[in-house]
């Protein structure tokens, strides 16, 4: 009986050790997988951050280009307004000169007719 019990105990101890070894292997495998997933997550986060940074940089460059274009267009509009004012003033002066010339011509024609 004692021999049988000892034998069973040894068998159970062997089975227990085998199960513990399997559990340790499984635990190691799970830890390795977790580590791999963490590494992949960190890599994905880094790639995402890099893409975001690059997109922000491109947007800033585009925004600055748009600002410069707006400024250039505002300057162009301002110069065109000045040109329009200048042309209106010239037109007014020419109209006045034309009126004066017509008056003078009219007066000359009157004196010529007399």
C-alpha positions in Angstrom: 0.0 0.0 0.0 2.8 2.4 1.0 4.7 1.5 -2.2 1.6 2.1 -4.3 0.9 5.5 -2.6 4.5 6.6 -3.0 4.4 5.6 -6.6 1.1 7.5 -7.1 2.6 10.5 -5.3 5.7 10.4 -7.6 3.4 10.2 -10.7 1.3 13.1 -9.4 4.5 15.1 -8.7 5.8 14.4 -12.2 2.4 15.4 -13.7 2.3 18.5 -11.6 5.8 19.4 -12.7 4.9 18.8 -16.3 1.8 21.0 -16.0 3.8 23.7 -14.3 6.4 23.6 -17.1 3.6 23.8 -19.6 2.1 26.8 -17.8 5.5 28.5 -17.6 6.0 27.9 -21.4 2.5 29.3 -22.0 3.2 32.3 -19.8 6.5 33.0 -21.6 4.7 32.7 -24.9 2.0 35.1 -23.8 4.6 37.6 -22.4 6.5 37.4 -25.7 3.3 38.0 -27.7 2.3 41.0 -25.4 5.8 42.4 -25.9 5.5 42.0 -29.7 2.0 43.7 -29.7 3.4 46.5 -27.5 6.3 47.0 -30.0 3.9 47.0 -33.0 1.6 49.4 -31.2 4.5 51.8 -30.4 5.7 51.5 -34.1 2.1 52.2 -35.3 1.8 55.2 -33.0 5.2 56.5 -34.1 4.2 56.1 -37.8 0.9 57.8 -37.1 2.7 60.7 -35.3 5.2 61.0 -38.1 2.4 61.1 -40.7 0.5 63.7 -38.6 3.7 65.9 -38.2 4.3 65.7 -42.0 0.7 66.5 -42.8 0.9 69.5 -40.4 4.1 70.7 -42.0 2.6 70.5 -45.5 -0.5 72.3 -44.3 1.6 75.1 -42.8 3.6 75.4 -46.0 0.3 75.5 -48.0 -1.2 78.0 -45.6 1.8 80.3 -45.9 1.7 80.1 -49.7 -2.0 81.0 -49.5 -1.2 84.0 -47.2 1.5 85.2 -49.6 -0.9 84.8 -52.6 -3.6 86.7 -50.7 -1.1 89.5 -49.8 0.0 89.7 -53.4 -3.6 89.9 -54.6 -4.4 92.6 -52.1 -1.4 94.5 -53.3 -2.4 94.0 -56.9 -6.0 95.2 -56.1 -4.7 98.2 -54.3 -2.5 99.2 -57.2 -5.4 98.6 -59.6 -7.6 100.9 -57.5 -4.9 103.6 -57.6 -4.6 103.1 -61.4 -8.4 103.5 -61.8 -8.4 106.7 -59.7 -5.5 108.0 -61.8 -7.4 107.1 -65.0 -10.6 108.8 -63.7 -8.6 111.9 -62.9 -7.0 111.9 -66.4 -10.4 111.4 -68.0 -11.9 114.3 -66.0 -8.9 116.6 -67.0 -9.3 115.5 -70.6 -13.1 116.2 -70.5 -12.4 119.6 -69.0 -9.8 120.3 -71.7 -12.2 119.1 -74.4 -14.9 121.4 -73.0 -12.5 124.4 -73.0 -11.4 123.5 -76.5 -15.0 123.3 -77.7 -15.8 126.6 -76.0 -12.7 128.2 -77.6 -13.7 126.7 -81.0 -17.2 128.0 -80.6 -16.0 131.4 -79.8 -13.5 131.3 -82.7 -16.3 130.3 -85.0 -18.6 133.1 -83.7 -15.9 135.7 -84.3 -15.1 134.2 -87.7 -18.8 134.4 -88.7 -19.0 138.1 -87.7 
